[in-house]
Amino acid sequence: ERELPPAVGMEAHRALIAQSVAESAAIEAQVRVGRTPRLPRGLRGEVGAVRWEAAVRQQMRLATETREEAAAAVTSMVNHLNRLSQQTHWLVGTAEGEAAVEEVVRYTVFASEVASLPAQRAWAQLWRERPGGGGAGVWEEQRLAEQLWLSAWEQWRAARR
């Protein structure tokens, strides 16, 4: 058992998301310019594992889930926000992005009736049905599911204005 500082509320989830999105952006930027992907110094080391463990433990406690259920929920949450940051220009560094993160976290932890519920449900379906192989039909279904998910986020953004 790793000794972790006590987590408060959903801070562990937020910290893990911030680090994960920063890591993904850094790696994506390096790949775009033809470099070998490598994490910047500030993102290397055991910090990620510690944040991951803290988020899973908080998920277990707050959502009363088993370790397996909590790990699956945290994995989906992180992938949801990483994909959203890759597919949109507004997730990082905006008030809209902060609101989206809060809604994803609240939905993950408490299954709350958040304003972005259609996007949360679209993500759940997209994540559940991600292809492990298959032909062109499977990839086309995935592409359509992703369009529905992104459209749900755009509708959420339009309703906020």
TORBA-28400 format. One record per residue (C-alpha): residue number from 1; residue in one letter; x, y, z. Coordinates in steps of 0.2 Angstrom, whole numbers, plus 5000, padded with zeros to 4 digits. Each point is the difference from the previous one (the first is absolute). Layout:
<recs>
<num: NUM; residu: A; xx: X; yy: Y; zz: Z>
...
</recs>
This chain:
<recs>
<num: 1; residu: E; xx: 5000; yy: 5000; zz: 5000>
<num: 2; residu: R; xx: 5007; yy: 5017; zz: 4995>
<num: 3; residu: E; xx: 4998; yy: 5014; zz: 5013>
<num: 4; residu: L; xx: 4991; yy: 5014; zz: 4992>
<num: 5; residu: P; xx: 4995; yy: 5017; zz: 5007>
<num: 6; residu: P; xx: 4982; yy: 5000; zz: 5004>
<num: 7; residu: A; xx: 4989; yy: 5006; zz: 4985>
<num: 8; residu: V; xx: 4987; yy: 5013; zz: 5002>
<num: 9; residu: G; xx: 4984; yy: 4999; zz: 4990>
<num: 10; residu: M; xx: 5003; yy: 4998; zz: 4982>
<num: 11; residu: E; xx: 5017; yy: 5008; zz: 5000>
<num: 12; residu: A; xx: 5009; yy: 4984; zz: 4996>
<num: 13; residu: H; xx: 4989; yy: 4998; zz: 4984>
<num: 14; residu: R; xx: 5004; yy: 5018; zz: 4995>
<num: 15; residu: A; xx: 5018; yy: 4999; zz: 5002>
<num: 16; residu: L; xx: 5001; yy: 4984; zz: 4990>
<num: 17; residu: I; xx: 4990; yy: 5007; zz: 4986>
<num: 18; residu: A; xx: 5011; yy: 5016; zz: 5000>
<num: 19; residu: Q; xx: 5016; yy: 4989; zz: 4999>
<num: 20; residu: S; xx: 4993; yy: 4988; zz: 4987>
<num: 21; residu: V; xx: 4994; yy: 5014; zz: 4988>
<num: 22; residu: A; xx: 5017; yy: 5009; zz: 5002>
<num: 23; residu: E; xx: 5009; yy: 4983; zz: 4996>
<num: 24; residu: S; xx: 4990; yy: 4997; zz: 4985>
<num: 25; residu: A; xx: 5002; yy: 5017; zz: 4993>
<num: 26; residu: A; xx: 5018; yy: 5000; zz: 5003>
<num: 27; residu: I; xx: 5002; yy: 4983; zz: 4991>
<num: 28; residu: E; xx: 4988; yy: 5005; zz: 4986>
<num: 29; residu: A; xx: 5010; yy: 5016; zz: 4997>
<num: 30; residu: Q; xx: 5017; yy: 4990; zz: 4999>
<num: 31; residu: V; xx: 4992; yy: 4988; zz: 4987>
<num: 32; residu: R; xx: 4993; yy: 5014; zz: 4990>
<num: 33; residu: V; xx: 5018; yy: 5007; zz: 4997>
<num: 34; residu: G; xx: 5008; yy: 4983; zz: 4997>
<num: 35; residu: R; xx: 5008; yy: 4998; zz: 5017>
<num: 36; residu: T; xx: 5000; yy: 4984; zz: 5010>
<num: 37; residu: P; xx: 4987; yy: 5001; zz: 5013>
<num: 38; residu: R; xx: 5007; yy: 5004; zz: 5017>
<num: 39; residu: L; xx: 4992; yy: 5007; zz: 5015>
<num: 40; residu: P; xx: 5007; yy: 5017; zz: 5006>
<num: 41; residu: R; xx: 5010; yy: 4999; zz: 5016>
<num: 42; residu: G; xx: 4986; yy: 5007; zz: 5011>
<num: 43; residu: L; xx: 4989; yy: 4986; zz: 4995>
<num: 44; residu: R; xx: 5012; yy: 4986; zz: 5002>
<num: 45; residu: G; xx: 5002; yy: 4988; zz: 5015>
<num: 46; residu: E; xx: 4988; yy: 4993; zz: 5012>
<num: 47; residu: V; xx: 4988; yy: 5015; zz: 5001>
<num: 48; residu: G; xx: 4988; yy: 4992; zz: 4988>
<num: 49; residu: A; xx: 4999; yy: 4983; zz: 5009>
<num: 50; residu: V; xx: 4997; yy: 5009; zz: 5016>
<num: 51; residu: R; xx: 4987; yy: 5011; zz: 4993>
<num: 52; residu: W; xx: 4992; yy: 4985; zz: 4991>
<num: 53; residu: E; xx: 4999; yy: 4990; zz: 5017>
<num: 54; residu: A; xx: 4993; yy: 5015; zz: 5009>
<num: 55; residu: A; xx: 4986; yy: 5002; zz: 4988>
<num: 56; residu: V; xx: 4996; yy: 4982; zz: 5000>
<num: 57; residu: R; xx: 4999; yy: 5000; zz: 5019>
<num: 58; residu: Q; xx: 4989; yy: 5015; zz: 5000>
<num: 59; residu: Q; xx: 4989; yy: 4993; zz: 4987>
<num: 60; residu: M; xx: 4998; yy: 4984; zz: 5011>
<num: 61; residu: R; xx: 4996; yy: 5010; zz: 5015>
<num: 62; residu: L; xx: 4989; yy: 5013; zz: 4992>
<num: 63; residu: A; xx: 4991; yy: 4989; zz: 4988>
<num: 64; residu: T; xx: 5000; yy: 4984; zz: 5011>
<num: 65; residu: E; xx: 5007; yy: 4990; zz: 4986>
<num: 66; residu: T; xx: 5012; yy: 4985; zz: 5000>
<num: 67; residu: R; xx: 5018; yy: 5003; zz: 4995>
<num: 68; residu: E; xx: 4996; yy: 4993; zz: 4983>
<num: 69; residu: E; xx: 4985; yy: 5011; zz: 4998>
<num: 70; residu: A; xx: 5009; yy: 5015; zz: 5006>
<num: 71; residu: A; xx: 5015; yy: 4997; zz: 4988>
<num: 72; residu: A; xx: 4988; yy: 4998; zz: 4985>
<num: 73; residu: A; xx: 4991; yy: 5016; zz: 5005>
<num: 74; residu: V; xx: 5016; yy: 5010; zz: 5001>
<num: 75; residu: T; xx: 5007; yy: 4993; zz: 4984>
<num: 76; residu: S; xx: 4985; yy: 5005; zz: 4991>
<num: 77; residu: M; xx: 5000; yy: 5017; zz: 5007>
<num: 78; residu: V; xx: 5018; yy: 5003; zz: 4996>
<num: 79; residu: N; xx: 4998; yy: 4994; zz: 4982>
<num: 80; residu: H; xx: 4984; yy: 5010; zz: 4998>
<num: 81; residu: L; xx: 5009; yy: 5016; zz: 5004>
<num: 82; residu: N; xx: 5016; yy: 4996; zz: 4991>
<num: 83; residu: R; xx: 4989; yy: 4996; zz: 4984>
<num: 84; residu: L; xx: 4990; yy: 5016; zz: 5003>
<num: 85; residu: S; xx: 5016; yy: 5010; zz: 5002>
<num: 86; residu: Q; xx: 5007; yy: 4993; zz: 4983>
<num: 87; residu: Q; xx: 4983; yy: 5003; zz: 4991>
<num: 88; residu: T; xx: 4996; yy: 5017; zz: 5006>
<num: 89; residu: H; xx: 5009; yy: 5017; zz: 5002>
<num: 90; residu: W; xx: 4991; yy: 5005; zz: 5016>
<num: 91; residu: L; xx: 5003; yy: 4987; zz: 5013>
<num: 92; residu: V; xx: 5017; yy: 5007; zz: 5006>
<num: 93; residu: G; xx: 5001; yy: 5017; zz: 5007>
<num: 94; residu: T; xx: 4982; yy: 5006; zz: 4999>
<num: 95; residu: A; xx: 4986; yy: 5002; zz: 5012>
<num: 96; residu: E; xx: 4990; yy: 4988; zz: 4989>
<num: 97; residu: G; xx: 5013; yy: 4987; zz: 5001>
<num: 98; residu: E; xx: 5001; yy: 5002; zz: 5019>
<num: 99; residu: A; xx: 4981; yy: 4997; zz: 5001>
<num: 100; residu: A; xx: 5001; yy: 4985; zz: 4988>
<num: 101; residu: V; xx: 5013; yy: 4992; zz: 5011>
<num: 102; residu: E; xx: 4989; yy: 5003; zz: 5016>
<num: 103; residu: E; xx: 4985; yy: 4992; zz: 4991>
<num: 104; residu: V; xx: 5010; yy: 4985; zz: 4995>
<num: 105; residu: V; xx: 5007; yy: 4998; zz: 5017>
<num: 106; residu: R; xx: 4983; yy: 5002; zz: 5009>
<num: 107; residu: Y; xx: 4992; yy: 4988; zz: 4988>
<num: 108; residu: T; xx: 5015; yy: 4987; zz: 5002>
<num: 109; residu: V; xx: 4999; yy: 5001; zz: 5019>
<num: 110; residu: F; xx: 4981; yy: 5002; zz: 5004>
<num: 111; residu: A; xx: 4991; yy: 4997; zz: 4983>
<num: 112; residu: S; xx: 4993; yy: 5017; zz: 5002>
<num: 113; residu: E; xx: 4987; yy: 5007; zz: 4989>
<num: 114; residu: V; xx: 5012; yy: 5013; zz: 4992>
<num: 115; residu: A; xx: 4996; yy: 5012; zz: 4986>
<num: 116; residu: S; xx: 5012; yy: 4990; zz: 4989>
<num: 117; residu: L; xx: 4990; yy: 4983; zz: 5003>
<num: 118; residu: P; xx: 4998; yy: 4997; zz: 4981>
<num: 119; residu: A; xx: 5018; yy: 5002; zz: 4997>
<num: 120; residu: Q; xx: 5004; yy: 4989; zz: 5016>
<num: 121; residu: R; xx: 4989; yy: 4986; zz: 4993>
<num: 122; residu: A; xx: 5007; yy: 5002; zz: 4982>
<num: 123; residu: W; xx: 5017; yy: 4998; zz: 5007>
<num: 124; residu: A; xx: 4995; yy: 4984; zz: 5010>
<num: 125; residu: Q; xx: 4993; yy: 4992; zz: 4985>
<num: 126; residu: L; xx: 5016; yy: 5005; zz: 4990>
<num: 127; residu: W; xx: 5011; yy: 4994; zz: 5013>
<num: 128; residu: R; xx: 4991; yy: 4984; zz: 5002>
<num: 129; residu: E; xx: 4999; yy: 4996; zz: 4982>
<num: 130; residu: R; xx: 5018; yy: 5005; zz: 4995>
<num: 131; residu: P; xx: 5006; yy: 4988; zz: 4987>
<num: 132; residu: G; xx: 5013; yy: 4987; zz: 5004>
<num: 133; residu: G; xx: 5002; yy: 4996; zz: 4982>
<num: 134; residu: G; xx: 4987; yy: 4996; zz: 4986>
<num: 135; residu: G; xx: 4996; yy: 5006; zz: 4983>
<num: 136; residu: A; xx: 4996; yy: 5017; zz: 4993>
<num: 137; residu: G; xx: 4982; yy: 4999; zz: 5006>
<num: 138; residu: V; xx: 5006; yy: 5000; zz: 5018>
<num: 139; residu: W; xx: 5011; yy: 5015; zz: 4997>
<num: 140; residu: E; xx: 4986; yy: 5009; zz: 4992>
<num: 141; residu: E; xx: 4988; yy: 4997; zz: 5015>
<num: 142; residu: Q; xx: 5014; yy: 5006; zz: 5011>
<num: 143; residu: R; xx: 5002; yy: 5016; zz: 4989>
<num: 144; residu: L; xx: 4981; yy: 5003; zz: 5001>
<num: 145; residu: A; xx: 5000; yy: 4997; zz: 5019>
<num: 146; residu: E; xx: 5014; yy: 5013; zz: 5002>
<num: 147; residu: Q; xx: 4991; yy: 5013; zz: 4989>
<num: 148; residu: L; xx: 4984; yy: 4997; zz: 5012>
<num: 149; residu: W; xx: 5011; yy: 5003; zz: 5015>
<num: 150; residu: L; xx: 5009; yy: 5015; zz: 4993>
<num: 151; residu: S; xx: 4983; yy: 5007; zz: 4995>
<num: 152; residu: A; xx: 4993; yy: 4998; zz: 5017>
<num: 153; residu: W; xx: 5014; yy: 5010; zz: 5007>
<num: 154; residu: E; xx: 4997; yy: 5014; zz: 4988>
<num: 155; residu: Q; xx: 4982; yy: 5000; zz: 5004>
<num: 156; residu: W; xx: 5005; yy: 5001; zz: 5019>
<num: 157; residu: R; xx: 5011; yy: 5015; zz: 4995>
<num: 158; residu: A; xx: 4987; yy: 5009; zz: 4990>
<num: 159; residu: A; xx: 4987; yy: 4998; zz: 5015>
<num: 160; residu: R; xx: 5013; yy: 5008; zz: 5011>
<num: 161; residu: R; xx: 5001; yy: 5016; zz: 4990>
</recs>
